Each structure stands twice: as C-alpha cells, then as structure tokens.
Amino acid sequence: MTDIEILKEGIKALDSKKAFDIKAIKVRDLTIIGSYFVIAGASSTTQAKALADEVEFRLGEKGLQPKHYEGKQSANWIVLDYLDVVFHIFHNESREFYDLERLWQDGEEVDIKQFLE
C-alpha cells in the first residue's frame, strides 16, 4: 500500500469510531520519522483503545501491521507506527498537553475530507 492509501484507510477507521478533531500533517520534508502524522482525539481511554484497535484491524485486513506501537496500556497517547504514516491517538487532555499540532506546525496540513467521501 502507498502512504496515501494507509493514510486514507486509517483516517476512515478513526472517523468510523467517532475520533475527535482528526488532523493529518505531511512531515515528509521535515523528518525521517515518516511522511505523515495523523493526530486524533478520544474522550476516554476506552475510546482511545477502540480507535487504535480499529486502525489496526482495518489496515490488518489490507495485510499491514504496525512496525511499532506504544501506549496501549495507559491509552493516554497511543502511537501506531506504519513507517510512512504514524498515528497518534490521544485522550483529549494529553493531546492538549503535548500539542503535536504546534510542534509540527511547519508541516503541511492535509485536507482529510477527501478521504471521508
């Protein structure tokens, strides 16, 4: 799968489970960590786990598994690393605290509406 296909499937998965304020940021020109960061909010740790599980399930159906993941135990900040696309799923309070959108503000925000049609 291309990075855009991973991005699309992951965003659709997050949206299907009612993630809050999904953002996609193109960071390809800023870091070697990945091409895109996806940031999504959850109202509870239970929802954060459900969001992560749904992303893993949907991408797993396409034959992809995260190369690395962190945070499933506490579920305040879950990271699913698919190399080119890194998903960050935050409990809302943690999202405000870490403010990845500000840290990566030099990246190019991607209009996710194109993936939700």
C-alpha positions as CSV (number, residue, x, y, z in Angstrom):
1,M,0.0,0.0,0.0
2,T,1.1,3.5,-0.6
3,D,1.4,6.1,2.2
4,I,-1.7,7.8,0.8
5,E,-3.7,4.5,0.9
6,I,-2.5,3.9,4.5
7,L,-3.5,7.5,5.4
8,K,-6.9,7.1,3.8
9,E,-7.7,3.7,5.5
10,G,-6.5,4.9,8.9
11,I,-8.5,8.1,8.8
12,K,-11.6,6.3,7.7
13,A,-11.1,3.9,10.6
14,L,-10.7,6.7,13.1
15,D,-13.8,8.5,11.7
16,S,-15.9,5.3,11.9
17,K,-15.3,5.2,15.7
18,K,-16.0,8.9,16.2
19,A,-12.5,10.2,16.8
20,F,-12.4,13.9,17.6
21,D,-10.6,16.5,15.5
22,I,-8.7,14.3,13.2
23,K,-5.7,16.0,11.7
24,A,-3.2,14.8,9.1
25,I,0.1,16.6,8.7
26,K,2.6,16.0,5.9
27,V,6.0,15.9,7.6
28,R,8.0,14.2,4.8
29,D,10.2,17.2,4.2
30,L,10.8,17.8,8.0
31,T,11.8,14.5,9.4
32,I,12.9,11.0,8.5
33,I,10.4,9.6,11.1
34,G,7.6,9.3,8.5
35,S,5.8,11.0,5.7
36,Y,2.5,11.8,7.5
37,F,1.4,12.1,11.1
38,V,-2.2,11.6,11.9
39,I,-3.5,13.0,15.2
40,A,-6.8,12.1,16.7
41,G,-8.6,12.7,19.9
42,A,-10.6,10.4,22.2
43,S,-12.9,11.4,25.0
44,S,-11.8,8.4,27.2
45,T,-9.1,5.8,27.4
46,T,-11.6,3.2,26.3
47,Q,-12.3,5.1,23.2
48,A,-8.6,5.6,22.5
49,K,-8.1,1.9,22.7
50,A,-11.1,1.3,20.4
51,L,-9.7,3.8,17.9
52,A,-6.3,2.1,17.9
53,D,-7.9,-1.3,17.5
54,E,-10.0,-0.2,14.6
55,V,-7.0,1.3,12.7
56,E,-5.0,-1.9,13.3
57,F,-8.0,-4.0,12.2
58,R,-8.7,-2.1,9.0
59,L,-5.0,-1.9,8.0
60,G,-4.6,-5.6,9.0
61,E,-7.3,-6.5,6.5
62,K,-5.0,-4.9,3.9
63,G,-2.1,-7.0,5.1
64,L,-0.4,-4.4,7.2
65,Q,0.7,-4.5,10.8
66,P,2.3,-1.6,12.7
67,K,6.0,-1.8,12.8
68,H,5.9,-0.4,16.3
69,Y,3.3,0.7,18.8
70,E,3.3,2.4,22.2
71,G,0.9,3.4,24.9
72,K,-1.9,0.8,24.7
73,Q,-1.6,0.1,28.4
74,S,-2.3,3.7,29.6
75,A,-4.2,4.8,26.5
76,N,-3.5,8.4,27.1
77,W,-1.3,8.6,24.0
78,I,-1.2,5.6,21.6
79,V,1.2,5.6,18.8
80,L,0.8,3.2,15.8
81,D,3.8,3.4,13.5
82,Y,3.3,2.2,9.9
83,L,6.7,3.7,8.9
84,D,5.4,6.2,6.4
85,V,2.3,7.0,8.4
86,V,2.4,7.4,12.2
87,F,-1.0,7.5,14.0
88,H,-1.1,9.4,17.3
89,I,-4.3,8.8,19.3
90,F,-4.7,11.0,22.3
91,H,-7.0,11.2,25.3
92,N,-8.1,14.8,24.9
93,E,-6.3,16.1,28.0
94,S,-3.0,14.6,26.8
95,R,-3.5,16.0,23.3
96,E,-3.7,19.5,24.7
97,F,-0.7,18.9,26.9
98,Y,1.6,17.6,24.2
99,D,0.2,19.8,21.4
100,L,1.8,17.9,18.4
101,E,0.0,20.2,16.0
102,R,2.1,23.1,17.3
103,L,5.3,21.1,17.3
104,W,4.8,20.1,13.7
105,Q,3.3,23.4,12.5
106,D,5.9,23.7,9.8
107,G,4.3,20.6,8.2
108,E,1.6,20.8,5.6
109,E,-1.9,20.1,6.9
110,V,-3.8,17.6,4.7
111,D,-7.5,18.1,4.0
112,I,-8.9,14.8,5.3
113,K,-12.4,15.4,3.8
114,Q,-11.1,13.8,0.5
115,F,-10.7,10.5,2.4
116,L,-14.1,10.6,4.0
117,E,-16.3,10.8,1.0
